[in-house]
Amino acid sequence: AGAPAPGPVAGGLEDLLGAPAPAPGNGVVPFGALVDELSGLGPSGPSAPPRANSRDVVDVLTSAPPPVGPSVGPSVGQAGPSTIRPSVDLAECLRKLNAADNGLLYEDPFLQIGVKSQWQANQGRVMLYLGNKHGAELTEFSLELRSGSPADTASGAARDGPGLQTRLAPVPSSLGAKKQVQVLLELAATSAFSTPPTLALRYAVADTGSVHSQNVTLDTPFGCHKFTQPWQSDEPGAFFAKWRELTQKAQKVEVARANGSVAGIGGVADALRSVRLTPHPGLDPNPKNVVAAGIVPYAQAPGTTVMVRVESDANDAAVFRVTVAADDAATAAGVFRAVVSVIE
């Protein structure tokens, strides 16, 4: 039978935080430190917890999970009115961050945003490193967290639909030349949700006699899969009994063509591990298929189970049918999004 779900650490943000949000701009350091913070990242690099002054972060997370999957890359976004273009492939960077705890979220000629994150049960901490690469100040600076419901302006808390509580620490209105600030984002998964929050970035900068502006909304990789815990079973009968139960509740199916980094069914299993699912080799009666499972320990539904079956195409080794089933439609959709992103 499946292993019991680990209980959530706490029910909501106040339990998660244990302290007020840090003041804006706390922890300003020279920009070069951002490169130092992220230079060790990569498939074999360390996965250190977010670093900040001890009074800023009350570390309720006793340990960070080991590094998973491919690493660095900025997040995808939708460009708004702007004269500054990103200097990276945003879609590719989001794909990488779906499978990594640390990396680059965004970069353009003036600004770099790095990420370090920790996840335990239904809680997450993300430290955002905002680095000004330019020799002039970034002004009118704004980084706003957006989700399914308006933010509570008194507490700084926001909600993504009914399930995700978030809080972004205050962000300074300007960022000095060659300087970096650290901004803490905290998340608590209280019930099922499908869509990660977004970050609305705005700033202005003077360069070569002109003023340039940026206005872009960044998708983030902080979906429900980040909270997933292992689901263990060595018995095919127990696994597929649960699978049949879940497919009657909620499932999503899509045919996906694997990217170049996913080689065969072994590569698919590695991709599933990278988004925190537990593959079970040999449980599927077809050796060319792979199944995996996990538990999302939402505070209000700590035993939420999600299962994945990836079936190989007999005529094309690079094509797979991906089916995700879960106790609810939101979790199925959220995990499906992450799985497809690391396979395609």
C-alpha positions as CSV (number, residue, x, y, z in Angstrom):
1,A,0.0,0.0,0.0
2,G,1.1,3.6,-0.4
3,A,3.1,5.3,2.3
4,P,1.3,7.7,4.6
5,A,1.6,11.4,3.7
6,P,3.9,13.5,5.9
7,G,1.8,16.0,7.8
8,P,1.9,19.7,6.9
9,V,4.1,21.9,9.0
10,A,1.5,24.5,9.5
11,G,-1.8,25.6,8.2
12,G,-1.1,29.1,6.8
13,L,1.3,32.0,6.4
14,E,1.4,33.2,10.0
15,D,2.4,29.7,11.2
16,L,5.0,29.6,8.4
17,L,6.5,33.0,9.0
18,G,6.8,33.3,12.8
19,A,8.1,36.9,12.3
20,P,7.2,40.0,10.4
21,A,8.4,40.4,6.8
22,P,11.8,42.0,6.5
23,A,12.1,45.7,5.7
24,P,12.6,46.8,2.1
25,G,16.1,46.7,0.8
26,N,17.5,44.8,3.8
27,G,20.7,43.0,3.0
28,V,22.1,45.3,0.2
29,V,25.4,43.9,-1.1
30,P,27.7,44.5,-4.0
31,F,26.2,43.0,-7.2
32,G,29.2,40.7,-7.7
33,A,28.0,38.7,-4.8
34,L,25.0,37.5,-6.9
35,V,27.4,35.8,-9.3
36,D,29.2,34.3,-6.4
37,E,25.9,33.0,-4.9
38,L,24.8,31.3,-8.2
39,S,28.2,30.3,-9.6
40,G,28.1,26.9,-8.0
41,L,24.7,26.0,-9.5
42,G,24.2,23.3,-12.1
43,P,23.5,19.6,-12.1
44,S,26.4,18.9,-9.8
45,G,26.4,22.2,-7.8
46,P,25.4,22.7,-4.2
47,S,21.8,23.3,-3.2
48,A,22.2,25.7,-0.3
49,P,19.3,27.2,1.7
50,P,18.4,30.8,1.0
51,R,20.9,33.1,2.7
52,A,19.9,36.3,4.4
53,N,20.6,38.1,7.7
54,S,19.4,35.8,10.5
55,R,16.9,38.4,11.8
56,D,15.3,38.4,8.3
57,V,14.6,34.7,8.0
58,V,13.4,32.6,10.9
59,D,14.5,29.2,9.4
60,V,11.6,26.9,10.2
61,L,12.8,24.6,7.5
62,T,15.3,22.3,9.1
63,S,16.8,21.2,5.8
64,A,16.6,21.8,2.1
65,P,15.9,18.9,-0.3
66,P,18.8,17.7,-2.4
67,P,19.2,19.3,-5.8
68,V,16.9,17.9,-8.5
69,G,17.2,17.8,-12.2
70,P,18.6,20.5,-14.5
71,S,19.4,23.8,-12.9
72,V,19.8,27.4,-13.9
73,G,17.5,29.5,-16.0
74,P,15.2,32.5,-15.8
75,S,11.4,32.4,-15.8
76,V,9.0,32.7,-18.7
77,G,6.9,35.9,-18.9
78,Q,4.7,38.0,-21.1
79,A,6.3,41.3,-22.2
80,G,4.3,44.5,-21.6
81,P,5.1,48.1,-22.8
82,S,8.9,48.2,-22.6
83,T,12.1,49.4,-24.3
84,I,14.2,46.7,-22.6
85,R,14.2,43.2,-23.9
86,P,15.3,40.1,-21.9
87,S,18.7,38.7,-22.8
88,V,17.6,35.1,-22.1
89,D,15.1,32.5,-23.5
90,L,12.4,32.9,-20.8
91,A,10.5,29.8,-21.8
92,E,13.5,27.6,-21.5
93,C,14.5,29.1,-18.2
94,L,11.1,28.4,-16.7
95,R,11.4,24.8,-17.8
96,K,14.7,24.5,-16.0
97,L,13.4,26.1,-12.8
98,N,10.5,23.7,-12.7
99,A,13.1,21.1,-12.0
100,A,15.5,23.1,-9.9
101,D,15.6,24.8,-6.5
102,N,18.1,27.4,-7.5
103,G,18.9,29.4,-10.6
104,L,18.2,32.5,-12.6
105,L,14.7,33.8,-12.8
106,Y,15.3,36.7,-15.2
107,E,18.0,38.7,-16.9
108,D,18.3,41.7,-19.2
109,P,21.2,44.1,-19.9
110,F,20.6,46.0,-16.6
111,L,19.0,43.6,-14.1
112,Q,19.5,40.0,-13.0
113,I,17.2,38.1,-10.7
114,G,18.5,35.0,-9.0
115,V,16.5,32.4,-6.9
116,K,17.3,30.1,-4.0
117,S,14.5,28.1,-2.5
118,Q,13.7,25.6,0.2
119,W,10.6,23.3,0.4
120,Q,9.3,21.3,3.3
121,A,5.8,19.7,3.5
122,N,3.3,22.4,2.6
123,Q,5.7,25.4,3.0
124,G,8.3,27.1,0.8
125,R,10.8,29.9,1.1
126,V,12.2,31.6,-1.9
127,M,15.0,34.2,-1.7
128,L,15.0,36.5,-4.7
129,Y,18.4,38.1,-5.4
130,L,17.8,41.4,-7.3
131,G,21.1,42.5,-8.9
132,N,21.7,45.8,-10.7
133,K,24.3,45.1,-13.4
134,H,24.5,48.7,-14.6
135,G,26.6,51.7,-13.6
136,A,23.5,53.8,-12.9
137,E,20.6,53.5,-10.5
138,L,17.5,51.6,-11.4
139,T,14.5,53.9,-10.5
140,E,10.7,53.4,-10.2
141,F,11.5,49.9,-9.2
142,S,8.6,47.6,-8.5
143,L,8.2,43.8,-8.1
144,E,4.6,42.8,-7.4
145,L,3.3,39.3,-6.6
146,R,0.1,38.5,-8.5
147,S,-2.2,35.6,-8.2
148,G,-5.9,34.6,-8.5
149,S,-7.1,37.0,-5.9
150,P,-6.2,40.6,-4.9
151,A,-3.5,40.9,-2.3
152,D,-4.4,41.9,1.3
153,T,-2.7,45.3,1.4
154,A,-2.6,45.4,5.2
155,S,-0.6,42.1,5.7
156,G,1.1,41.8,2.3
157,A,-0.5,38.3,1.9
158,A,-2.0,37.1,-1.4
159,R,-3.9,34.0,-2.4
160,D,-3.8,32.0,-5.6
161,G,-7.4,30.9,-5.8
162,P,-8.4,29.0,-2.7
163,G,-5.1,27.1,-2.2
164,L,-1.9,29.0,-2.1
165,Q,-1.0,31.7,0.4
166,T,2.0,33.9,-0.4
167,R,3.8,36.8,1.0
168,L,6.5,38.9,-0.7
169,A,8.6,41.1,1.5
170,P,8.7,44.8,0.6
171,V,10.8,45.8,-2.4
172,P,12.9,49.0,-2.5
173,S,11.8,51.7,-5.0
174,S,15.3,52.0,-6.4
175,L,18.3,49.8,-6.8
176,G,21.8,51.4,-6.7
177,A,24.4,50.9,-9.3
178,K,26.2,47.5,-9.1
179,K,24.1,46.7,-6.0
180,Q,22.0,43.7,-5.0
181,V,19.1,43.3,-2.6
182,Q,17.6,40.1,-1.2
183,V,13.8,39.8,-1.0
184,L,12.0,37.0,0.7
185,L,9.0,35.2,-0.8
186,E,7.1,32.8,1.4
187,L,4.5,30.3,0.4
188,A,2.0,28.0,2.2
189,A,-0.1,25.4,0.3
190,T,-3.4,25.2,2.2
191,S,-5.5,23.4,-0.4
192,A,-5.4,22.4,-4.0
193,F,-4.2,25.0,-6.6
194,S,-3.2,24.6,-10.2
195,T,-1.5,27.9,-11.3
196,P,1.7,29.3,-9.8
197,P,1.8,33.0,-8.9
198,T,3.4,35.6,-11.3
199,L,5.7,38.5,-10.6
200,A,5.1,41.9,-12.2
201,L,8.5,43.6,-12.7
202,R,8.8,47.3,-13.5
203,Y,11.7,49.8,-13.5
204,A,13.4,52.6,-15.4
205,V,17.1,53.3,-16.1
206,A,19.1,56.1,-17.7
207,D,21.6,54.9,-20.3
208,T,23.5,56.7,-23.1
209,G,21.4,59.8,-22.7
210,S,18.1,58.0,-22.8
211,V,15.7,56.6,-20.3
212,H,14.6,53.0,-20.8
213,S,11.7,51.3,-19.1
214,Q,10.9,47.7,-18.3
215,N,7.4,46.3,-17.7
216,V,7.1,42.5,-17.8
217,T,5.1,39.8,-16.0
218,L,7.2,36.8,-15.1
219,D,5.7,33.3,-14.7
220,T,7.2,31.5,-11.7
221,P,7.9,27.8,-11.3
222,F,6.3,27.7,-7.8
223,G,3.5,25.3,-8.6
224,C,2.0,22.5,-6.5
225,H,4.6,20.0,-7.6
226,K,7.2,21.9,-5.5
227,F,5.5,20.6,-2.3
228,T,5.2,17.0,-3.4
229,Q,6.5,14.2,-1.1
230,P,7.3,10.6,-2.0
231,W,4.6,7.9,-2.4
232,Q,6.0,4.4,-2.1
233,S,4.5,1.1,-3.2
234,D,6.2,-2.1,-4.5
235,E,2.9,-3.9,-5.3
236,P,1.5,-3.4,-8.8
237,G,-2.0,-4.4,-7.5
238,A,-2.0,-1.6,-4.9
239,F,-0.6,1.0,-7.3
240,F,-3.1,0.4,-10.1
241,A,-6.0,0.1,-7.7
242,K,-5.2,3.6,-6.5
243,W,-4.6,4.6,-10.1
244,R,-8.1,3.5,-11.1
245,E,-9.6,5.3,-8.2
246,L,-7.8,8.6,-9.1
247,T,-8.6,8.4,-12.8
248,Q,-12.3,8.5,-11.8
249,K,-11.7,11.7,-9.9
250,A,-9.5,13.9,-12.2
251,Q,-7.0,13.2,-15.0
252,K,-5.2,15.0,-17.8
253,V,-3.8,13.3,-20.9
254,E,-1.5,14.7,-23.6
255,V,0.9,13.3,-26.2
256,A,4.3,14.8,-25.7
257,R,7.5,14.7,-27.9
258,A,10.5,14.5,-25.7
259,N,13.3,17.1,-25.8
260,G,16.9,16.1,-26.6
261,S,17.8,15.8,-22.9
262,V,15.2,13.0,-22.3
263,A,16.6,9.7,-23.7
264,G,14.2,6.8,-23.6
265,I,12.1,5.7,-20.6
266,G,15.1,6.0,-18.3
267,G,15.3,9.7,-19.2
268,V,11.6,10.1,-18.6
269,A,12.0,8.6,-15.1
270,D,14.8,11.1,-14.3
271,A,12.5,13.9,-15.5
272,L,9.7,12.7,-13.2
273,R,12.2,12.7,-10.3
274,S,13.2,16.3,-11.1
275,V,9.7,17.5,-10.4
276,R,9.6,15.5,-7.1
277,L,7.6,12.5,-8.2
278,T,8.7,9.0,-7.2
279,P,9.1,6.6,-10.2
280,H,8.3,3.0,-9.7
281,P,10.2,1.0,-12.3
282,G,8.8,-2.4,-13.1
283,L,5.3,-1.8,-11.8
284,D,3.8,-1.1,-15.2
285,P,3.2,-4.4,-17.1
286,N,4.8,-2.8,-20.2
287,P,8.6,-2.3,-19.6
288,K,8.6,0.6,-22.1
289,N,6.3,2.6,-19.8
290,V,7.0,4.2,-16.4
291,V,4.7,5.1,-13.6
292,A,5.3,7.6,-10.7
293,A,3.4,9.0,-7.7
294,G,3.6,11.6,-5.0
295,I,1.7,13.1,-2.1
296,V,0.9,16.9,-1.9
297,P,0.5,17.6,1.8
298,Y,-1.9,20.5,1.6
299,A,-2.8,21.8,5.1
300,Q,-6.5,21.1,4.5
301,A,-5.9,17.8,2.6
302,P,-2.5,16.4,3.6
303,G,-3.1,13.0,1.9
304,T,-3.7,14.4,-1.6
305,T,-2.3,11.8,-4.0
306,V,-1.1,12.4,-7.6
307,M,0.0,9.6,-10.0
308,V,1.6,9.7,-13.4
309,R,1.8,7.2,-16.2
310,V,4.1,7.8,-19.2
311,E,3.5,5.4,-22.1
312,S,6.0,5.0,-25.0
313,D,4.9,5.1,-28.6
314,A,5.6,1.8,-30.3
315,N,6.4,3.6,-33.6
316,D,8.4,6.6,-32.3
317,A,10.8,6.4,-29.3
318,A,10.6,10.2,-28.8
319,V,6.8,10.3,-28.4
320,F,5.0,9.6,-25.1
321,R,1.5,9.7,-23.8
322,V,1.4,11.4,-20.5
323,T,-1.5,10.8,-18.1
324,V,-1.7,12.5,-14.7
325,A,-4.4,11.5,-12.2
326,A,-5.1,13.0,-8.8
327,D,-7.6,13.4,-6.0
328,D,-8.7,16.8,-7.5
329,A,-8.6,18.5,-10.8
330,A,-6.4,21.4,-9.7
331,T,-3.6,19.2,-8.5
332,A,-3.8,17.1,-11.6
333,A,-3.5,20.2,-13.8
334,G,-0.6,21.7,-11.8
335,V,1.5,18.5,-11.8
336,F,0.7,17.8,-15.4
337,R,2.0,21.3,-16.3
338,A,5.3,20.6,-14.5
339,V,5.7,17.1,-16.0
340,V,5.1,18.1,-19.6
341,S,7.5,21.1,-19.2
342,V,10.4,18.8,-18.3
343,I,9.7,16.2,-20.9
344,E,9.0,18.3,-24.0
